Amino acid sequence: TRNGSMQLKIVATRKEGFDEPITLQFPFRPPGVGAASTVAIPKGQNEVFYPLNANANAEIKKWKVFVIGTANVGGAAWVSSQLANLEVADSFVDLELARTAVEQGKETEIICKVNMKNPFDGDAKIKLVGLPPKVTTEDISFNKESKELVFKVKTDPASPQGRHKSLFCQVEIPMNGETVVHTTGSTELRIDKPLPPKKDEPPKPMPVAKKEEPKKEAPPKRLTRLEQLRLEAQKRLESGTK
């Protein structure tokens, strides 16, 4: 698939008594498809996997491909495989990863939105690749019905602080007995240093009940002149009766 890779299985049928290594080449590569220059079948073995990859612009089409093998049989000998079909397809799924931030030593979640482009049968697996040291998560299984996935990310107190922008997903989809791998999605994980703990505040003083101050006696009321005359008359009257 586009933005994907696969391991093309090559099987050699050896003539009885022939046990030498066989060097393989993939001479025709469709546009946008890459392959190792050579791959060797080791001595005494009959098969090997040839790694292929396709970029985002690889032409979507069924192509005829073949492999050439060479070995030393008292001199260089060459042989070709039969033509085989190699289908370059669009990627199965696009993933949108949300950015997130976390403090060292804590956990967070990365939300993954699934945009299904080419539905497939069975369960596939997603790996979150590019995590910084001392940061872990687990692979997630999904299928063609999945809409949203969540990576639970754990950090360590020693996880490197800063913005980590190299995270992406690797999708592994079983197809016709093989595993088709492609990459999709990217995001950023920011790891922050924990905030320093708050300093202990001094204890607030306990409330103290206020002492009631003795009430001051009210100053004697100043009498009016009329009240003074009445008071003097009252006193004279009282002294006259004694």
C-alpha positions in Angstrom: 0.0 0.0 0.0 1.0 3.6 -0.3 3.2 4.7 2.7 3.6 1.0 3.4 5.9 -2.0 3.2 5.8 -5.7 2.9 8.0 -8.7 3.0 7.8 -10.6 -0.4 8.4 -14.3 0.2 10.8 -15.8 -2.3 11.2 -19.6 -2.5 13.9 -21.3 -4.5 13.8 -24.9 -5.7 17.3 -26.3 -5.5 18.7 -29.0 -7.7 19.7 -32.0 -5.8 23.3 -31.6 -4.5 23.3 -27.8 -4.9 23.7 -26.0 -1.6 25.4 -22.7 -2.4 24.1 -19.2 -1.4 21.8 -17.5 -4.0 21.8 -13.8 -4.6 18.5 -12.3 -5.6 17.7 -9.0 -7.4 14.4 -7.2 -8.0 15.2 -5.6 -11.4 11.8 -3.9 -12.2 10.3 -1.6 -9.6 7.0 0.1 -10.3 6.9 3.9 -9.9 7.1 4.8 -6.3 8.1 1.3 -5.1 11.5 0.7 -3.5 13.4 -2.5 -2.8 16.8 -3.5 -1.5 19.4 -3.9 -4.2 20.1 -7.5 -3.4 18.9 -10.2 -0.9 20.7 -13.5 -0.3 19.2 -16.9 0.4 21.8 -18.4 2.8 23.6 -21.6 2.1 21.5 -24.6 2.9 18.2 -22.7 2.9 15.5 -22.4 0.3 13.6 -19.1 1.1 14.0 -15.5 2.1 11.8 -12.4 2.4 12.5 -9.5 0.0 11.6 -6.1 1.6 9.5 -3.8 -0.6 8.1 -0.3 0.2 5.9 2.2 -1.5 5.8 6.0 -1.0 2.8 8.2 -0.8 2.7 8.7 -4.6 3.2 5.2 -5.7 1.0 4.4 -8.7 -2.1 2.4 -7.8 -2.1 -0.5 -10.2 -1.5 -4.3 -10.6 2.1 -4.8 -11.9 4.0 -7.7 -13.3 7.2 -8.3 -11.4 9.9 -10.9 -11.3 13.1 -11.8 -9.4 16.5 -12.8 -10.8 18.8 -15.2 -8.9 22.5 -15.8 -9.4 24.8 -18.4 -7.8 28.2 -20.0 -8.3 27.9 -23.4 -10.0 31.5 -23.6 -11.2 30.9 -20.2 -12.7 28.1 -17.6 -12.4 24.7 -18.8 -13.3 21.5 -16.8 -13.6 17.9 -17.8 -13.4 14.6 -15.8 -13.4 11.4 -16.4 -11.6 8.1 -16.5 -13.3 6.1 -13.3 -13.6 4.0 -12.5 -10.5 1.4 -9.9 -9.7 2.2 -7.1 -7.4 -0.7 -4.8 -6.5 0.0 -1.3 -5.3 -3.1 -0.2 -3.4 -4.2 2.9 -1.5 -3.6 2.8 2.2 -6.3 1.1 4.2 -6.7 3.7 6.9 -5.8 7.3 7.8 -5.3 8.1 11.5 -5.5 11.5 13.1 -3.6 11.8 16.4 -4.3 14.5 18.9 -1.5 16.4 20.6 -1.2 16.0 24.3 1.0 17.1 27.3 1.9 15.4 30.5 4.1 15.9 33.6 7.1 13.7 34.2 6.0 10.6 36.1 2.4 10.8 35.2 0.0 9.2 32.6 -1.9 10.7 29.7 -3.9 9.6 26.7 -3.5 10.1 23.0 -6.8 10.1 21.1 -6.6 8.5 17.7 -9.4 9.2 15.1 -9.8 6.4 12.5 -10.7 7.3 8.9 -11.4 4.0 7.1 -10.4 4.2 3.4 -10.2 0.6 2.3 -12.1 -1.7 4.7 -10.5 -5.0 5.5 -11.5 -8.3 7.2 -10.4 -9.3 10.6 -8.4 -7.5 13.2 -5.4 -5.2 12.6 -2.8 -3.8 15.0 -1.5 -0.3 15.5 1.8 0.6 17.1 2.7 4.1 18.4 6.3 4.6 17.1 8.8 7.4 18.1 8.1 7.6 21.8 11.0 9.2 23.8 13.0 7.1 26.3 11.2 6.0 29.4 7.8 6.5 27.9 5.7 3.5 27.1 2.3 2.4 25.7 0.7 -0.7 24.4 -0.3 -1.7 20.9 -4.0 -1.5 20.0 -6.2 -3.9 18.0 -8.9 -2.5 15.7 -11.1 -3.5 12.8 -13.1 -1.9 10.0 -15.8 -0.8 12.4 -13.4 1.2 14.7 -14.0 5.0 14.8 -11.7 6.1 17.7 -8.9 4.6 19.6 -7.0 5.6 22.7 -3.3 5.1 23.5 -2.7 5.1 27.3 0.8 6.6 27.7 2.9 6.2 30.8 5.9 8.4 31.6 8.7 8.1 34.2 10.1 10.8 36.5 13.2 10.6 34.3 11.4 10.9 30.9 13.1 13.7 28.9 11.4 17.0 29.3 10.4 18.9 26.1 8.4 18.7 22.9 8.7 15.3 21.1 7.4 15.6 17.5 8.4 12.3 16.0 5.4 10.2 17.0 3.5 8.3 14.3 1.5 5.1 13.9 2.5 1.9 12.2 -0.5 -0.2 11.1 -0.2 -4.0 10.5 -3.0 -5.6 8.5 -3.1 -9.3 7.8 -3.9 -9.8 4.1 -3.8 -13.1 2.1 -1.5 -14.8 4.6 0.9 -11.9 4.8 1.1 -8.7 6.9 0.8 -5.4 5.1 2.4 -2.6 7.0 2.0 1.1 6.4 2.5 4.3 8.4 0.0 7.1 9.0 -0.7 9.9 11.4 1.7 12.0 13.4 1.6 14.0 16.6 3.5 15.7 19.3 3.9 14.7 23.0 5.0 17.5 25.4 6.6 16.4 28.7 6.7 19.0 31.4 8.6 19.3 34.6 6.2 19.0 37.6 5.4 22.3 39.2 7.2 22.8 42.6 5.1 22.0 45.6 3.5 24.9 47.3 5.4 26.2 50.3 3.8 25.6 53.7 1.8 28.6 54.7 2.2 29.8 58.3 -0.7 28.6 60.5 -3.4 31.1 60.9 -3.7 32.3 64.6 -6.5 30.9 66.5 -9.3 33.5 67.1 -9.2 34.9 70.7 -12.3 36.0 72.4 -12.2 39.6 73.1 -12.4 40.6 76.8 -15.4 42.6 77.6 -14.2 45.9 78.9 -16.1 47.3 82.0 -18.7 49.7 81.0 -17.8 53.2 81.8 -20.3 55.0 84.0 -22.2 57.6 82.2 -21.2 61.1 83.3 -23.9 62.7 85.6 -26.6 64.4 83.7 -26.3 68.1 83.9 -29.5 69.5 85.4 -31.3 72.5 84.0 -31.8 75.5 86.3 -35.5 74.5 86.8 -34.5 71.0 87.8 -31.8 72.4 90.2 -34.5 74.6 92.0 -36.9 71.7 92.2 -34.1 69.4 93.7 -33.1 72.1 96.3 -36.8 72.6 97.3 -37.2 68.8 97.7 -34.1 68.6 99.9 -35.4 71.5 102.1 -38.7 69.8 102.4 -37.1 66.5 103.4 -34.9 68.2 106.1 -37.9 70.0 107.6 -39.7 66.7 108.2 -36.9 65.1 110.1 
